[in-house]
Structures are given as C-alpha cells and as structure tokens.
Amino acid sequence: MFTEAQIKHAHSKVKSGADFPAYIQEIISLGVTSYDVYVADGHSEYHGANEYEITTTAKYENLFVADSCDTISFKAGLKSHQQGQTDYNAFIAMSAKCGIEKMGGRYAENVL
C-alpha cells in the first residue's frame, strides 16, 4: 500500500494546476482509490483497497470557508488554475472564498 511519504513526493512535483493530471495518475499507480482534501485546514484523507486509509495533518491555519457556494466564480478560478495561472495556495484561498469545503476524486475502476 501507499505511504504518506510517497504521496508527498508525488505532490512535490505539482507546481500549478497544469501539473495536476500527472499527479493524479501517479497516486492512482500507488494504489489510491479516492481522496478528499479539506479546504479549511488542508488535511487530506487518502483511501486504498481493503479500507486502507491515510489521514494527513493540517497544512495551514484554518481558513474561513464561505457559507454559500459561488459555483460561477469557482469554475472560473478552477479553469485558471488548471491552465497554470495560479499556485496551490491561491487556488485554495479562492476555493474557500467560493464556499468549497472539500475537494477530491474517486476512481471508478477501484470504487464499488
């Protein structure tokens, strides 16, 4: 199974949103079947086969996450991030402002 060190190493290669697809492919190859990143403090939960799970510690001071979701602004910010125009910290700050509590992925081939 994957380790937190392996995930951190894979994530260290991400410099902008444009690098994100390669990161996802790498963590899938490690055995990650799903993950959630909590915007408020940056902690993450990574899941693998047979109920394997790793939870990371908070990465930063708590951010205020808006009570309502601004999907239009979020989609625009996400597109900008995916094009490499913002770094991770700017993306997370924008997500909190838009009311996004958590982000993640589920990989159909590994999820029931």
ZALUM-488810 format. One record per residue: residue number from 1; x, z negated, y negated of N, C-alpha, C in turn. Coordinates in steps of 0.02 Angstrom, whole numbers, plus 50000, padded with zeros to 5 digits. Layout:
[site NUM,[X,Z,Y],[X,Z,Y],[X,Z,Y]],
...
END
This chain:
[site 1,[50041,50000,50060],[50000,50000,50000],[50044,50000,49937]],
[site 2,[50013,50016,49883],[50048,50021,49819],[50062,49952,49790]],
[site 3,[50110,49950,49745],[50128,49888,49711],[50118,49895,49636]],
[site 4,[50116,49840,49602],[50111,49842,49529],[50172,49876,49499]],
[site 5,[50231,49865,49528],[50292,49897,49503],[50287,49973,49508]],
[site 6,[50259,49999,49563],[50251,50071,49571],[50203,50099,49518]],
[site 7,[50149,50064,49505],[50101,50087,49455],[50133,50085,49386]],
[site 8,[50169,50032,49370],[50203,50027,49305],[50253,50084,49297]],
[site 9,[50289,50099,49350],[50338,50154,49347],[50303,50221,49333]],
[site 10,[50248,50233,49367],[50210,50295,49356],[50184,50297,49284]],
[site 11,[50159,50241,49260],[50131,50238,49192],[50185,50245,49139]],
[site 12,[50246,50226,49155],[50300,50230,49105],[50316,50302,49086]],
[site 13,[50294,50349,49126],[50306,50420,49113],[50254,50450,49065]],
[site 14,[50201,50413,49051],[50147,50437,49008],[50166,50423,48935]],
[site 15,[50176,50476,48897],[50193,50470,48826],[50133,50486,48782]],
[site 16,[50086,50525,48808],[50025,50541,48771],[49971,50559,48822]],
[site 17,[49912,50571,48797],[49857,50590,48841],[49870,50653,48881]],
[site 18,[49913,50695,48855],[49929,50757,48890],[49965,50744,48957]],
[site 19,[49998,50686,48963],[50034,50667,49024],[49989,50634,49076]],
[site 20,[49928,50618,49056],[49884,50578,49098],[49867,50610,49165]],
[site 21,[49851,50675,49169],[49835,50704,49234],[49890,50695,49287]],
[site 22,[49952,50702,49267],[50008,50693,49314],[50011,50620,49337]],
[site 23,[49998,50574,49291],[49997,50502,49308],[49943,50489,49361]],
[site 24,[49884,50515,49351],[49829,50505,49398],[49848,50532,49467]],
[site 25,[49877,50591,49469],[49897,50620,49533],[49949,50575,49567]],
[site 26,[49994,50547,49528],[50045,50503,49557],[50015,50440,49586]],
[site 27,[49969,50408,49549],[49941,50346,49577],[49895,50360,49636]],
[site 28,[49863,50417,49637],[49824,50436,49697],[49870,50443,49756]],
[site 29,[49928,50473,49745],[49976,50482,49801],[50003,50415,49826]],
[site 30,[50000,50363,49783],[50021,50296,49804],[49967,50261,49845]],
[site 31,[49905,50287,49842],[49851,50256,49880],[49796,50225,49837]],
[site 32,[49799,50234,49771],[49747,50208,49728],[49684,50249,49737]],
[site 33,[49628,50215,49751],[49565,50250,49760],[49519,50242,49699]],
[site 34,[49531,50191,49659],[49494,50182,49597],[49531,50132,49554]],
[site 35,[49515,50133,49490],[49545,50084,49445],[49500,50075,49384]],
[site 36,[49507,50018,49352],[49473,50003,49289],[49523,49972,49242]],
[site 37,[49523,49994,49179],[49564,49965,49126],[49516,49935,49076]],
[site 38,[49525,49871,49062],[49480,49836,49016],[49509,49839,48945]],
[site 39,[49472,49870,48900],[49496,49884,48833],[49511,49821,48793]],
[site 40,[49473,49768,48802],[49481,49708,48761],[49552,49679,48765]],
[site 41,[49582,49678,48825],[49649,49648,48831],[49699,49691,48871]],
[site 42,[49677,49747,48897],[49722,49792,48932],[49736,49776,49005]],
[site 43,[49705,49723,49031],[49717,49710,49103],[49683,49764,49144]],
[site 44,[49710,49776,49203],[49684,49829,49246],[49673,49804,49316]],
[site 45,[49626,49837,49351],[49614,49824,49421],[49623,49890,49458]],
[site 46,[49667,49891,49507],[49680,49950,49548],[49657,49936,49619]],
[site 47,[49620,49982,49648],[49592,49973,49715],[49620,50025,49763]],
[site 48,[49629,50004,49825],[49651,50048,49878],[49607,50040,49940]],
[site 49,[49630,50068,49994],[49592,50065,50057],[49588,49993,50082]],
[site 50,[49537,49981,50122],[49527,49916,50155],[49524,49857,50107]],
[site 51,[49491,49869,50050],[49480,49818,49999],[49544,49791,49967]],
[site 52,[49598,49830,49971],[49661,49812,49939],[49651,49816,49863]],
[site 53,[49676,49766,49827],[49668,49765,49754],[49727,49731,49720]],
[site 54,[49746,49758,49663],[49796,49727,49620],[49764,49720,49551]],
[site 55,[49771,49661,49522],[49747,49650,49454],[49808,49633,49411]],
[site 56,[49817,49670,49357],[49873,49657,49312],[49852,49607,49258]],
[site 57,[49901,49579,49226],[49888,49532,49172],[49871,49570,49108]],
[site 58,[49845,49534,49059],[49829,49563,48994],[49893,49593,48964]],
[site 59,[49884,49649,48929],[49941,49684,48899],[49948,49671,48824]],
[site 60,[49895,49646,48793],[49897,49635,48721],[49845,49583,48702]],
[site 61,[49848,49561,48640],[49799,49514,48613],[49730,49546,48616]],
[site 62,[49679,49505,48625],[49610,49531,48630],[49591,49572,48569]],
[site 63,[49562,49630,48583],[49534,49673,48532],[49459,49661,48529]],
[site 64,[49431,49668,48471],[49358,49666,48465],[49331,49733,48488]],
[site 65,[49285,49731,48535],[49252,49792,48559],[49183,49794,48527]],
[site 66,[49169,49848,48491],[49104,49855,48456],[49046,49845,48504]],
[site 67,[48992,49818,48478],[48933,49804,48519],[48894,49866,48540]],
[site 68,[48899,49919,48500],[48863,49980,48518],[48913,50036,48529]],
[site 69,[48894,50084,48570],[48938,50139,48589],[48926,50199,48544]],
[site 70,[48981,50223,48514],[48980,50283,48472],[49009,50340,48514]],
[site 71,[48968,50372,48554],[48993,50423,48601],[49022,50484,48566]],
[site 72,[48993,50503,48510],[49018,50562,48475],[49090,50551,48451]],
[site 73,[49102,50494,48419],[49170,50479,48395],[49218,50470,48454]],
[site 74,[49194,50438,48507],[49237,50428,48565],[49258,50494,48596]],
[site 75,[49210,50540,48605],[49227,50605,48635],[49278,50642,48592]],
[site 76,[49270,50639,48526],[49318,50672,48482],[49387,50640,48488]],
[site 77,[49389,50573,48490],[49453,50538,48498],[49485,50551,48565]],
[site 78,[49445,50554,48617],[49470,50568,48684],[49501,50638,48687]],
[site 79,[49467,50686,48658],[49493,50755,48657],[49560,50758,48621]],
[site 80,[49564,50724,48564],[49625,50722,48526],[49681,50690,48567]],
[site 81,[49665,50636,48602],[49715,50601,48643],[49738,50646,48701]],
[site 82,[49691,50680,48733],[49709,50724,48788],[49753,50782,48767]],
[site 83,[49749,50800,48704],[49792,50853,48677],[49859,50827,48654]],
[site 84,[49871,50762,48665],[49936,50733,48647],[49943,50713,48575]],
[site 85,[49888,50708,48538],[49892,50694,48467],[49893,50619,48451]],
[site 86,[49880,50576,48500],[49883,50504,48489],[49920,50471,48546]],
[site 87,[49948,50412,48532],[49980,50374,48586],[49928,50326,48617]],
[site 88,[49948,50291,48668],[49902,50248,48706],[49871,50193,48662]],
[site 89,[49913,50162,48620],[49887,50107,48578],[49834,50132,48529]],
[site 90,[49844,50190,48500],[49794,50219,48455],[49730,50236,48493]],
[site 91,[49738,50262,48554],[49680,50279,48595],[49640,50216,48612]],
[site 92,[49674,50163,48630],[49639,50100,48648],[49604,50071,48587]],
[site 93,[49636,50072,48529],[49605,50046,48468],[49543,50087,48451]],
[site 94,[49547,50153,48458],[49489,50196,48445],[49433,50181,48495]],
[site 95,[49451,50171,48558],[49401,50156,48609],[49364,50091,48594]],
[site 96,[49401,50040,48574],[49369,49976,48556],[49322,49984,48497]],
[site 97,[49343,50020,48447],[49302,50033,48388],[49238,50070,48407]],
[site 98,[49243,50113,48458],[49185,50153,48480],[49141,50116,48531]],
[site 99,[49159,50054,48548],[49117,50014,48593],[49130,50026,48667]],
[site 100,[49189,50051,48685],[49205,50063,48755],[49235,49999,48784]],
[site 101,[49203,49970,48834],[49226,49908,48864],[49280,49918,48917]],
[site 102,[49272,49970,48957],[49322,49984,49009],[49321,50058,49025]],
[site 103,[49378,50080,49053],[49386,50149,49074],[49414,50148,49144]],
[site 104,[49403,50201,49179],[49432,50203,49246],[49418,50268,49281]],
[site 105,[49434,50268,49344],[49424,50327,49384],[49408,50309,49456]],
[site 106,[49369,50350,49486],[49351,50344,49557],[49367,50410,49589]],
[site 107,[49400,50410,49646],[49422,50471,49677],[49380,50483,49739]],
[site 108,[49335,50533,49735],[49282,50546,49783],[49306,50548,49855]],
[site 109,[49363,50577,49867],[49386,50583,49936],[49401,50515,49968]],
[site 110,[49410,50463,49925],[49427,50397,49951],[49373,50345,49941]],
[site 111,[49318,50363,49911],[49266,50315,49895],[49203,50332,49936]],
[site 112,[49173,50280,49964],[49112,50290,50004],[49053,50304,49959]],
END
